Structure formats: C-alpha cells, structure tokens
C-alpha cells in the first residue's frame, strides 16, 4: 500500500522544478551571450580591416 504524499515531498518537487527552470534560463542566457559576442567580434574584425560596408541596413 503506497504511503500518502508528505508535504516535505511536495516541497522537494517544487524546489527541483524551480532549480531546473533556473538552470535552463542560465543556459539560454549563456547561448544568447555567445551569439552576441560572436556577432560583435565579426563586426570588430570587419571594421579593423578598413572595409566600408560592414553592416547592412535592412529596409522593409
């Protein structure tokens, strides 16, 4: 016969879910930061090579 769920078990489940959410947010921010740093590096390389058209201006 299974034992009834204790309040402590519910709290542990909630904390585990919150921990997973925080880890996913940190990983997402890290991936975004890597892409932004790569984009900035490419722009810096272009500007340091004395090219004039380093960035395109997109019009709609």
N, C-alpha and C positions, 0 to 999 in steps of 0.2 A: 504494500500500500504506500503510495507516494506521500511524502510529508508536505504539509501546506507551505506555501512560499513565505519566507520570513521577510520582514521589512528590510533587513540588512542585505538580503539578496537583491531586492529591488533597487536599493541604493547603489550597490556594486554594478549592476547592469547599467544604470543611468550614468554613473561615472565613467564606465568603459565606453559607452556610446559618445559621451562628450569628449573623451580622450581621442577617439577615432576621428571625430569631426575636427578637432583642433589640429591633429596631425595632417589630415587632408588639406586643411586651409594653409598650413605652413608649407606643405609640398607644392600646392598651387601657387603660392606667392613666390616660392623659390624658382619654379619654372618660368613664371612671368618675368622675374628679375633677370634670369639668364637670357631670355629672349631680348629684353630691353638693353642689357649690356652688350649683347652681340650687335644689335642694331646701332647702338652708339659707337661701337668700335668700327663698324663698317663706314659710318658717316665720318668718323675721325680719319680713317685711312684715306677716304676719298678726298677730304679737304686738305690733308697733308700732301697729297700728290698733285696739288695745284690744278685739279680739274674744276671746271666752272659749273657743270650741271650735275652736282652730286645728288640732289634731291629733286624728285618730280613733284610738281604741284598738280594735284588731281582736280579736275573740274567736272561738275556734273551736268 
